Structures are given as C-alpha cells and as structure tokens.
Amino acid sequence: MTATSELPRIHLEAGACVIADLHLDVGPSGGESREFLEFLARLRGHPRLVILGDLFDAWIGPAQLELAAAQRVVAALRALADSGTRLEIVHGNRDFLLEQRFEAASGARVHPHGFVAELDGGARTLFVHGDEFCTLDSGYQRLKRVLRSRPLLWAAPRLPRSLALGVARRLRKASVNALAVKPSEEKQQQRAAVGQWAAAAQCSVVVCGHAHELRDEPVAAPGGAQARWIVLDAFGGRHDLLTVGKNGRIELGSSAAPGPAT
Ligand SMILES: [Mn+2]
C-alpha cells in the first residue's frame, strides 16, 4: 500500500469533472477516439478534468507519442489545457508509463498513485484508479510491484520501438480477452481494502474506476467510521461522470451531458 500521506493534495473546485477507464486504442492501428474528443469539446469552460486511469488501453512510453492516434488525443488534451481547463491524470494499470514527456506534450499533470482532494466545504476525498483494492489477487499485486519498480520504469522508454509496440499489441489482446469474462471474486475490488485506504488517508469518500461498473455505497472503515465508495462506469456508460457541484457536492451523471461549468 502506498503511503497515503505522500499523495498530492488538490483542491477540486465547483465544475471539476472526473471520468475513468476510456481504454483508448492509440496503437499503430488505433482509431479516431471520436467520443472522447467530442467530450473534451463539451468541457470547454470547466475548471478541471480528472481522468482516473486507463485513459489509454496501452501506453509504451514516449515512443507512443510518434503515433498518429496518440497525437490526436494529446493534441485535443493540449487544446483544452491551453483554453484554461486544468488536467489531472492518474495512472491506471494499462497506462502507468505516462511520464514527463507526455505531461509536456499534453499539458496534463500525471499522478502515479492518485491524490487526495479537498472539496469546498465538503469531504476529503481519495481519488485512485482502483486496482489497489484487488488485494486478494496476489499474483497481480506482485506483478504490479515488478512492473512499476524503478529498473523497469527506467528501461521501458529505452526499449527499441518495434519491440515496445509489439508488447503493446499483445497487452491489448490480453485485455480484450480479459474483459469478456466477469472477474472471479479474488480478482475483484475488496470492500475491506477500500475501508482501510479511506481510514489511512483520512477521507470519508473514495472515488475510483477500474471495475468499469457503477457502485455508490457505504463501506466500513477501521475504527467504526463509515466511508462512501464510488466506482465510476467505464467512459461511455450511463454513470461515467462525476461532477463537483456547489459546496463540494458530488454529482453522478453522464459524459454525454457534463452540465454547466460552475
Ligand atoms: Mn484498470
């Protein structure tokens, strides 16, 4: 578990929007990402956009920036950032190689482990991708530690481009196959882990993605406290958008209608 005291703190103002799990294919045969680009156009005037991980279905490092499908998305993010909307992007388990060169090109800030948000007059809220809570899947957690270890994070951007793209293609195939079957209990997010994170971060609300399916329910935190646990639908689902309203109110809605900027 990441030391929650080291997570960055961000003030999320009224009008801030949060989405997750777009899984855009920005590989050599990647598409237009049209729904996402249209959503970005609707967001003009909003103070901030948070993307809670897995924006891309695979990101191999800076070499990805050379591909046309990636350039389209990065340029659209840049245009939104230049218009005054701040962009905060959390690593998912599929795009954890997003780094400084992506930040420089897109105008987004990347937060590898999530962040703690302070809402106007509202609750301290923890924003993470959500794979942290799959604590019974020990094979996955072990792999995650290796994949995000310093030597591998150093080596990944230095792989020959053709090799890296091959890896990305195979990752994508594995992901499409994995989405077709409902994960077993041990691969799912564990309520107890959500409660522990909420308590450790001193947050009364936890927002994440990763499971691709809406949840909005109470969880027990150690010490008898309760927290609210929200999982957003994957982008394109009915409840794929969280908006911060007046006085830090959390509103769930659809990316098809993001509502007014404040
Ligand atoms: Mn994920």
Residues whose N, C-alpha, C, O or C-beta is under 5 A from the ligand:
A	BS01	MN	D54 G92 N93 H210
